[in-house]
Amino acid sequence: MNTKRKTAELTGLVLRAGDPNFEQSTKGFNAAHHDNEPPRYVVFCQDSDDVSNAILWARENSIPFRVRCGRHDYEGYSSTVPDGLIIDVSELSWMKVHRSADGTPESAEIGTGFGMLDLSEKLWRVGASLPLATGASVGLGGCALGGGFGPTSRLFGLVCDHILAMDVVLANGELVRSEPEGEYSDLFWALCGAGGGNFGVVTSFHMRVQHLRNCVAFIIGWPWHVFEDLVDRWQHWGPDCDNRIGMHLSLKTDGTITMVGQFTADDHELHQVHRLLAPLTDPLPPAAISLNTVPCVEAARLFYGVDQRKPSWAVHTHSEKQLYKAASSFVTEPLPREGIRRLREQLDNAPALHVDPSQPIMVQLLCAGGEIRKPNPKNCIAHRDALYCLQFDGFWTDPRDEQGVRQWVASSRLRLDTWTKGAYVGYLDDDIEKPPSKYYGESLPKLMEIKKKYDPDNVFFFNERHNVPVG
Ligand SMILES: Cc1cc2nc3c(=O)[nH]c(=O)nc-3n(C[C@H](O)[C@H](O)[C@H](O)COP(=O)(O)OP(=O)(O)OC[C@H]3O[C@@H](n4cnc5c(N)ncnc54)[C@H](O)[C@@H]3O)c2cc1C
């Protein structure tokens, strides 16, 4: 019950245009959108009642609103709504662990607001883990509701595969519990994969958790001249390799090829990593190889780029002020040699920049298969059959480089189009045609019906091209 609700008014920490710290509160992670028209209000919700009040207040006053958690929306929509309201849930970060009789954590109720690094540290302290994304400040809200994958997803599935229930504030301000069975099971299905900004505001998740100890974190580098053989071998090996290996291959315009990942297993099995990587490393000897047995939380810190001891060539510099454009697509059949050649040509012909950004332009091959491939009728995730996801990442610092980088990202995706399909909703992309069908595939018609049922007035609206349309 909403105890704070008297009339619809904003509650929580409310900032208005002109207030100290207001401007900072309107900035998303992608600095390329920092000059977009700002909102007029930002409310940092402290509980579900604040969320409910914000929705009711906005509706009563005909003020457009958007929902925001970790601010990582690639196209910046979650931080921009001209003259409108941002409903920010990032301060809903609390956790309650449920344990079995012997004290083992079985599941956790988790506020939606956590960033990935904080959440993985907090879970680790209670003896639990989730296959979280590798961007340190990515929000649990956006990540889990778009699917969410991390280094242990081939072993355990996606983040959304771990959701047992969600608390959701609906368009009418009502707080409901959505579960795979029961009254809100259709909503549950839709939220798990298409939930970002479309149907309601998730304020907390009940998730089953995993238990991990140690892993072998690996960073392996190859010289550029093996590009075609390596990509070909990797794509035939990776998606079907042992599920305990999770990794991605980064092909960068600075001429480096690196595979970063982890082998997660019981301590007495960790030595197997050499044998399991051999199908790749034997025929194509690496130029550099680093294998470290570490607690899994330490591996997560490495991927988040927070370990000072990490070799500089492997650092994921996810700067808090990054200008970038990204695109994605899924590969379901191995790329033919011609496709791999095109990939290399794109990288070889990437624009020369006036000023080098902290990250080189790159293409990442994010390995799927394993548990990710298993159908899950409880959620709407499409593209589970993918071997891997291609992510095209362009960065710049100097405004003179922006156009060239944007064109490079778009043309890279298009040049591979013949052999790819779909796009990952976590990597929202303004340049693609019919985004919802790309993100959701065959799930889209049912998602549109569910949108009509729960949000017929389309108040959860952030963009006419990307939103799930009202059916
Ligand atoms: C550096 C970086 C690294 C990344 N690494 C990975 C990775 O390893 N794996 C992966 O799967 N993805 C990854 N991503 C993608 C990331 O998961 C998505 O961009 C995700 O949508 C970001 O969520 P957010 O909460 O941070 O962003 P926000 O911009 O706050 O939200 C994203 C969308 O979700 C909606 N939303 C957020 N919270 C809620 C909520 N509680 N209820 C309803 N709607 C909500 C917003 O309205 C918005 O539409 C990465 C992104 C970046 C920038």
The ligand as an SDF file (V2000), in Angstrom:
LIG
                    3D

 53 58  0  0  0  0  0  0  0  0999 V2000
   30.2610    0.1460  -20.7070 C   0  0  0  0  0  0  0  0  0  0  0  0
   29.1070   -0.7780  -20.9100 C   0  0  0  0  0  0  0  0  0  0  0  0
   29.2920   -2.1320  -20.7040 C   0  0  0  0  0  0  0  0  0  0  0  0
   28.2300   -3.0220  -20.8860 C   0  0  0  0  0  0  0  0  0  0  0  0
   28.4350   -4.3630  -20.6910 N   0  0  0  0  0  0  0  0  0  0  0  0
   27.3920   -5.2130  -20.8440 C   0  0  0  0  0  0  0  0  0  0  0  0
   27.5540   -6.6230  -20.6260 C   0  0  0  0  0  0  0  0  0  0  0  0
   28.6540   -7.1000  -20.3140 O   0  0  0  0  0  0  0  0  0  0  0  0
   26.4650   -7.4100  -20.7280 N   0  0  0  0  0  0  0  0  0  0  0  0
   25.2180   -6.9060  -21.0420 C   0  0  0  0  0  0  0  0  0  0  0  0
   24.2610   -7.6830  -21.1040 O   0  0  0  0  0  0  0  0  0  0  0  0
   25.0520   -5.5980  -21.2950 N   0  0  0  0  0  0  0  0  0  0  0  0
   26.0940   -4.7480  -21.1990 C   0  0  0  0  0  0  0  0  0  0  0  0
   25.9040   -3.4190  -21.4300 N   0  0  0  0  0  0  0  0  0  0  0  0
   24.5790   -2.9560  -21.8630 C   0  0  0  0  0  0  0  0  0  0  0  0
   23.6920   -2.6470  -20.6750 C   0  0  0  0  0  0  0  0  0  0  0  0
   23.2910   -3.8500  -20.0400 O   0  0  0  0  0  0  0  0  0  0  0  0
   22.4490   -1.9090  -21.1940 C   0  0  0  0  0  0  0  0  0  0  0  0
   22.8410   -0.7310  -21.8340 O   0  0  0  0  0  0  0  0  0  0  0  0
   21.4490   -1.6130  -20.0870 C   0  0  0  0  0  0  0  0  0  0  0  0
   20.2250   -1.2460  -20.6770 O   0  0  0  0  0  0  0  0  0  0  0  0
   21.9200   -0.4980  -19.1830 C   0  0  0  0  0  0  0  0  0  0  0  0
   21.0660   -0.4030  -18.0830 O   0  0  0  0  0  0  0  0  0  0  0  0
   21.1660    0.8720  -17.1110 P   0  0  0  0  0  0  0  0  0  0  0  0
   20.2060    0.6520  -16.0280 O   0  0  0  0  0  0  0  0  0  0  0  0
   22.5800    1.1300  -16.7910 O   0  0  0  0  0  0  0  0  0  0  0  0
   20.7430    2.0510  -18.0890 O   0  0  0  0  0  0  0  0  0  0  0  0
   19.5160    3.0620  -18.0960 P   0  0  0  0  0  0  0  0  0  0  0  0
   19.8730    3.9980  -19.2090 O   0  0  0  0  0  0  0  0  0  0  0  0
   19.2610    3.6440  -16.7870 O   0  0  0  0  0  0  0  0  0  0  0  0
   18.2960    2.1420  -18.5010 O   0  0  0  0  0  0  0  0  0  0  0  0
   18.2900    1.4250  -19.7360 C   0  0  0  0  0  0  0  0  0  0  0  0
   16.8280    1.1640  -20.1470 C   0  0  0  0  0  0  0  0  0  0  0  0
   16.1930    0.3690  -19.1710 O   0  0  0  0  0  0  0  0  0  0  0  0
   15.0890    1.0850  -18.5820 C   0  0  0  0  0  0  0  0  0  0  0  0
   15.0880    0.7940  -17.1570 N   0  0  0  0  0  0  0  0  0  0  0  0
   16.1320    0.8850  -16.3080 C   0  0  0  0  0  0  0  0  0  0  0  0
   15.7730    0.4880  -15.0880 N   0  0  0  0  0  0  0  0  0  0  0  0
   14.4740    0.1460  -15.1630 C   0  0  0  0  0  0  0  0  0  0  0  0
   13.5330   -0.3380  -14.2150 C   0  0  0  0  0  0  0  0  0  0  0  0
   13.8890   -0.5510  -12.9610 N   0  0  0  0  0  0  0  0  0  0  0  0
   12.2710   -0.5930  -14.6270 N   0  0  0  0  0  0  0  0  0  0  0  0
   11.9120   -0.3980  -15.9180 C   0  0  0  0  0  0  0  0  0  0  0  0
   12.7720    0.0590  -16.8560 N   0  0  0  0  0  0  0  0  0  0  0  0
   14.0350    0.3250  -16.4840 C   0  0  0  0  0  0  0  0  0  0  0  0
   15.3140    2.5370  -18.9230 C   0  0  0  0  0  0  0  0  0  0  0  0
   14.0970    3.2390  -19.0100 O   0  0  0  0  0  0  0  0  0  0  0  0
   16.0140    2.4380  -20.2630 C   0  0  0  0  0  0  0  0  0  0  0  0
   15.0640    2.2650  -21.2940 O   0  0  0  0  0  0  0  0  0  0  0  0
   26.9620   -2.5230  -21.2820 C   0  0  0  0  0  0  0  0  0  0  0  0
   26.7860   -1.1570  -21.4840 C   0  0  0  0  0  0  0  0  0  0  0  0
   27.8480   -0.2820  -21.3160 C   0  0  0  0  0  0  0  0  0  0  0  0
   27.6380    1.1760  -21.5830 C   0  0  0  0  0  0  0  0  0  0  0  0
  1  2  1  0
  2  3  1  0
  2 52  2  0
  3  4  2  0
  4  5  1  0
  4 50  1  0
  5  6  2  0
  6  7  1  0
  6 13  1  0
  7  8  2  0
  7  9  1  0
  9 10  1  0
 10 11  2  0
 10 12  1  0
 12 13  2  0
 13 14  1  0
 14 15  1  0
 14 50  1  0
 15 16  1  0
 16 17  1  0
 16 18  1  0
 18 19  1  0
 18 20  1  0
 20 21  1  0
 20 22  1  0
 22 23  1  0
 23 24  1  0
 24 25  2  0
 24 26  1  0
 24 27  1  0
 27 28  1  0
 28 29  2  0
 28 30  1  0
 28 31  1  0
 31 32  1  0
 32 33  1  0
 33 34  1  0
 33 48  1  0
 34 35  1  0
 35 36  1  0
 35 46  1  0
 36 37  1  0
 36 45  1  0
 37 38  2  0
 38 39  1  0
 39 40  1  0
 39 45  2  0
 40 41  1  0
 40 42  2  0
 42 43  1  0
 43 44  2  0
 44 45  1  0
 46 47  1  0
 46 48  1  0
 48 49  1  0
 50 51  2  0
 51 52  1  0
 52 53  1  0
M  END
$$$$
